Amino acid sequence: MQAGPILVYSEYTADLPRFERLLSAALPEAEIHYARSLDEAIPHLERATIFYGWGFPAEFLSKMPKLRWVQKMGAGVDDIIDAWPCRPEVILTRTDGKLIAPRMSEYVLGAILNRSVRFDLARRQQAHRQWNFFEIGTIRSLTIGIAGVGEIGTMIAATLRLLGAQVIGWRRTRASSPELEKIFVGNAALPEFLGRCDVVVLVLPLTSATRRLFDADVIDCCRPGVHLINVGRGGVVDEQALLRAIEGGRVGHATLDVFRTEPLPQEHPFWTNPHITITPHVCGPLVPADVVPHFVSNHAAFLAGKPLMHVVDLDRQY
Ligand code: GLV
């Protein structure tokens, strides 16, 4: 197949030179353009056949008449799938979740250990030069539930099991996973799954089937005092219901990297809640050195007319 121009798009200014270095070394023959804003992209929309990016509005793609393949830099495609504007012959692929899962596993582990080792209490005591004994917990006494056992959830489960946690999983459709002690399948199994977990880790894609799935009724199935960690998508959780569940003690702590609206609005009540830890969607960064080899392999397959890896199923929405 004829190699057309590639348009690379990232709003992270510091990342673009890294993408450029890696891509020009791997694809010396290719015509590649780089943009960090719509204005910078506009001159290339007419001719580009391949789009590699994230953080762009979906309508952007409808302005690309020669487009044949979109490689999303991230693992999630929820921000473009609803308004997917492309002709059926345009292929949509996403990044392999396994490439970002190691850092996400570290984030989840950090969130769990931060609570069980109680560094926050230690800091408070330190501020008053207090030497008061306190008992620390252990991950080995926890049952941790992973909701969403795809590439990322599976790696998180494997990491937590290595440290001795009891790890169970939930997913919407049937599949086995050797990393889990038990898997629960389908919405009807959610209450039983949640009732067993001290920590629940959400790694779900945002689709019409998962939007606000964690509403008041579902959250109410959790063990009192549960630690809820969301590293998937904010839209999966009903944020008002979560606040009420924290107030009532059903949720003991929430560690959230993703939100229904990002950036989290200034007036949002999450900011000041002492039982919520907020991070600004940082847990699965798209490190150029990690993700570019996946694009380069897919590019070779695209040119050879072979099947691409991680093609998004538009009906399933991930
Ligand atoms: C990050 O949120 C991603 O979609 O990879």
Boltz pocket constraint, residues with backbone or C-beta under 6 A from the ligand:
constraints:
  - pocket:
      binder: B
      contacts: [[A, 73], [A, 74], [A, 75], [A, 76], [A, 77], [A, 100], [A, 232], [A, 284]]
      max_distance: 6.0
